[in-house]
Amino acid sequence: MLHAVYNVGDMDKTIKFYTECLGMKLLRRRDVPEDGYGNAFLGYGPEESNFSVELTYNYGVKKYDIGNGFGHFGVAVENVAKTVDLVKAKGGRVTREPRPLNEGVGVVAFVEDPDGYPFELLERSPTPEPFCRVMLRVGDLDRSLGFYEKAYGMELLRRKDYPDLKYSAALVGYGPEDKNPVVELTYNYGITDYDKGNGYTQIAIGTNDVYRTAKAIRKYGGKIVREPGPLPVLNTKITACLDPDGWKTAFVDNADFQKELE
């Protein structure tokens, strides 16, 4: 998993929140005035080895609808209470004070960034990948798991049902969750469709062959929304698709991505 992509209304304000409150680093930034937008990449380590956020600012657009389908991003911190205090001191919004996890091990809290994107703060010992989770709501958990495992090549890391809270959740990814970012798929009992809004865009994932990836996605029922091939100017080969719930994922050629970073 390379990065999560979403829109923000004030790039400088958002960068300040992520660096001062969440401890991320600004990795790179670019403006494309001829196309009316700018990007910034932030994370906890080099893009070659770490998951990151790709923020997009579309000139003149100050507000986005996040919808009710996107859940939250997860960030691992060593001390949740200390991070929450820092967010408060910087004027950020805390939506859930620190409390034990449902499983009873560890502490969790929720905060929001300046655009209202929720962040789950998870208390963990130092990890090579603090930006650890993207949560998306789905209408059929078994269907989604089958697709992510077969089409995307992800592994089911764990799954749990919470009948008292009327939801089920599963974590999928490309390695152990204490060392790799994961996608958390959540099914709320009886809800099969969600409003995705226009804020969150997609996850980008590396692949060695975008053409082969597109074939696998088609084989297992995904919808290709960008045919595999090189991007204009950059020449980075990509393909993009929608999962069974309409969540978008872009697959990026690994070798081309490394050249892009150079």
N, C-alpha and C positions, 0 to 999 in steps of 0.2 A: 504494500500500500504506500503510495507516494504522497498524496495530499488530499485534503478536503477543500472544496471550492464553494465559496458563497459570497453574496453581495453585502456591502456595507455602505452606510450613508455619509460617513465622515472618516476618511482613511487615517488622518493624523490622530484623531481621538481614539480610534480603535487600536492603532498601533501602541499608543501610550498605555492603554488599559492592559493589553496583552504583555507588554514588556515590564511595566511597573507592578502589576497585580498578580499576573500568572507566571512571571519569570521567563517568558519566551524571549528569543532574540530575533531581531529583524535580519533576515538572511539575504534578501535582495528586494529591490523595488524598481518598477519601471512604469513610465507613463507613455500612453499611445494617443496623443492628442488628435491625430488624424482620424482615429476611430472613436474618440470620445470616451476613453476609459483608462484606468490605471490598475496595476496589480501590485500586491506586496505579499511576500512569502515570509512566514514566521514559524519558528519551532524551537526545539530544545537541542538541536544538533544539526550537522550538515545534511542537506537534502539527499546526498548520495546514500546516507545510511539511516536517516530518521524521517518519520512521518511529520508533515507540516500542514499549516493552513495556507491556502491561497485566497487572499481577500481581493475582491474586485470592487472598484468604485467606478460607477457609470456617471459621467459628468452630469451634474444637475439633479440627480436622483438622491433624495435625502432619506427616504423611508421605504422599507420593504415589508411585505406580509410574510411572516414565517410559516403561517398555517398551523394545523394541528397534527400533521403527519410526522414532521421532523421532531425528534425527541430531544437530544442534547449531545454535546461533546463531553468526553471524559478526560480529566487531567489528574494524574497521580502526583500527590504532594506528600512531603514527610510529616507535615503538621497542618491538619485541616483548620483547626481553630485559629492558628496564627495567620493562615492565608485569608480566612474570612475577616479577621480583624484588619488586615491590610486592605482588602477590598472596601470595607466600610470607611477606612481612613482616606481612601482615594475617591470617595463619593460613589462607589459602585453599589449595585443592588444585590442584596442577599435574599433569596426567596425561600431558602430552607436552612435553618441554623444547624450546626453540627449535631449529628446523632448517630447511633450505631446502625450498621447495615442491617438489612432484613435477615441476613444469615447470622447476625450476631457477632461477627468478627470484623473489626475495623470501624472506621468512622467515615461518614459521608456528609456533604453539604452541597447546596446548590446556589450558584450566583448567576447573574446575567451580565453580558457585555453591553456596550452602549447601544447596540441595535436590538437588544432583547434576546439574543441567542443564549440558551441555557448552557451552563457548564456544570457538570458534576465533579466535585472535588473528592477524590478517593485517597484515603490515607494509606500510604505504602512506604516501605523502605526504599532507598534509592534504586532507581530502575533506569536502564538504558533508553527507555521510551516513555517519558512522562505523558506525552499526548497519546493517550492509550485507547480511546473508544469513540465511535460514532454510533448513536442510537437512532434507529429508524423504526417507525410503526408499520406493521404489515397486516394484511387481512386474512392470511392463512399461513400459519407458521410452518407447517409441514411442507407446503408448496414452496415457500421461500427457501427453506433449508435445502430441499432437493435441488433447487436452481443454483444456489450459491456454491454448493458442493460440486455439482456436475459441470455447470457452465463456467464458474469462476475458479474452480479448483481449490476452494477453501475447505478447511477442516472444521467439523463441529467440535468445539472445545468443551462446552457444557451447556446444559439446558435445565431449566427448572420451572415448575408450575406453581403459581400462587393463587389457589382457588379462593382463599379468603379475600384477596385483593382483586380477584377476577382478571388476572392476566398471566401470560406465560412469556418467558424470555429465553433466548439462546444466543450464545456468543460464537461467531465464526471468524476464522482468520487463517494466516499462513504460518503460525507458530505459537508457542506458549504465550498466554496473555500477559505474563509478567515481563516479557521481553519484546513484545510485538503489539502493534495496534490491532484492534479487533472491531468488527461490526456487531453491534447488539441489535438483534431483531426482536421486536416486542409485539405480541398479539394481545389486544384487549378483548375479552370475551364478547362476542356478538357484534363487533365492529369490523366491517370488511372493506371500508373505503375511507380515505382521509383527504383533507384539503392540504396540498403541498405548498401553497403560497408561491412566492417568487423570490424568496431570499436564498435559501439553500439550493445549491446547484448540483453537485456531484462529488463522488470520490474518484480519484485517479489512481490507477493500479499499473504497475510495470509488467510487461510481457516481452518474451523473446521473439514473438511472431504475431503481429496484429491480425494477419490474414487467417491464421489458424485459430486464433481466439474468436474472431467473428464467426467462423464456421461452427465452433463449439456452442457459442451463444445461440445461434439459429437452431442448432440441433436440439437444444434443450428448452426452446420456447421463448427465448429473449427476442426483443425487437431491436434491430440495428437502426440507429438514428443518424449515424455517420459512418459511411462505408469506409473500410480500411484503406489507408493511403497517407501520403505526406501532406502536412499542413503547408499552406502558402508561406513563403519567405523563410520560415524556420526549417522546413523540410523534415520535421519530426513526424514519423509515421504514427498515426493513432486510429482507433476506432471507438465508437461510443454506442451504448445500448441502453435499453430500459429493462428492468427486472419485471417480474409478474405484477408488481404493484405500481410500476411506473417510475421507480427511483432510477436515476441516471448514473451510469458508471462509464468513465473513459479509460481505455487501455492504451498505454503509451509504450512505444518501443524502447527497451532498456538502453540499448547502445545509443540511440538518437538522443535520449534524455540526458545521458552523461555528456554528450557533445554540447547540448544546449547549456548545461551548467558551466562548461568551460568558457 
